[in-house]
Structure formats: C-alpha cells, structure tokens
C-alpha cells in the first residue's frame, strides 16, 4: 500500500539554504548584463575624454602674428 503524505495548511516545506557557490552564480547571472553595459559606457566616456583632451589647443599654437610695419610713408 502506498504511503500517504499529509499536507497541513499554513505549513511550508523546509527549504535548504543555497551554498556560497550557488549564490555567487545566481548573482553573476543577474548582474552580468549590467556589468557589460557599464564597461561599454565607461569605454565610450574614456574615448570622448581622450578626444576632447587631444583637441584642446596647445599654448604654443597661439603665438601672436607679428604685423610687418615695413611700410614707408613718404611725406
């Protein structure tokens, strides 16, 4: 004869606690898309900052152009 299991209302089955490896694996599965997105976003920001810094004019480039006042005015 088969055994009968009696389920009582309001009683929940005892769940075993997940181990550290299972918890880490679950966390990584959830966080993986966010990590990849943040790495790509930081890469875009870094390239933008490098572009901005490279295009800042250097102080040597803005030397005043000396006007040649070699004109002789005869009166």
C-alpha positions in Angstrom: 0.0 0.0 0.0 1.3 3.5 -0.9 2.3 5.9 1.8 0.1 8.9 2.2 1.7 12.3 2.9 -0.4 14.7 4.8 -0.1 18.4 3.9 -1.2 20.8 6.5 -2.5 24.2 5.6 -0.1 27.0 6.6 3.0 24.8 6.8 5.6 25.5 4.2 8.2 22.9 3.2 11.7 23.5 4.7 14.0 24.9 2.0 17.6 24.3 2.4 19.8 27.4 2.2 21.8 27.7 -1.0 25.6 27.4 -0.8 28.1 30.2 -1.5 28.8 29.0 -5.0 25.2 28.8 -5.9 24.6 32.3 -4.5 27.6 33.7 -6.4 26.5 32.0 -9.6 22.9 33.4 -9.3 24.3 36.9 -8.5 26.6 36.8 -11.5 23.8 35.7 -13.8 21.6 38.6 -12.7 24.4 41.2 -12.7 26.2 40.2 -15.9 24.2 42.5 -18.3 24.7 45.5 -16.0 28.5 44.8 -15.8 28.8 44.6 -19.5 26.8 47.7 -20.1 28.8 49.7 -17.5 32.1 48.6 -19.1 30.9 49.7 -22.5 29.6 53.0 -21.1 33.0 53.7 -19.4 34.8 52.9 -22.7 32.7 55.4 -24.5 33.3 58.1 -21.9 37.0 57.4 -21.9 37.2 57.8 -25.7 35.2 61.0 -25.5 37.5 62.5 -22.9 40.6 61.5 -24.9 39.1 63.1 -28.0 38.4 66.3 -26.0 41.9 66.5 -24.5 43.5 65.9 -27.9 41.6 68.7 -29.5 42.4 71.3 -26.8 44.6 73.9 -28.5 48.2 74.0 -27.3 49.6 77.2 -25.8 52.3 77.2 -28.5 49.8 77.3 -31.3 48.5 80.8 -30.4 51.6 82.9 -30.9 50.6 86.4 -32.0 51.3 87.0 -35.6 53.7 89.9 -35.8 52.5 92.5 -38.1 55.0 93.7 -40.5 55.1 97.5 -40.4 57.7 97.8 -43.1 55.7 100.3 -45.0 57.5 103.5 -45.6 55.3 106.6 -45.7 56.9 109.5 -47.6 55.6 112.9 -46.9 
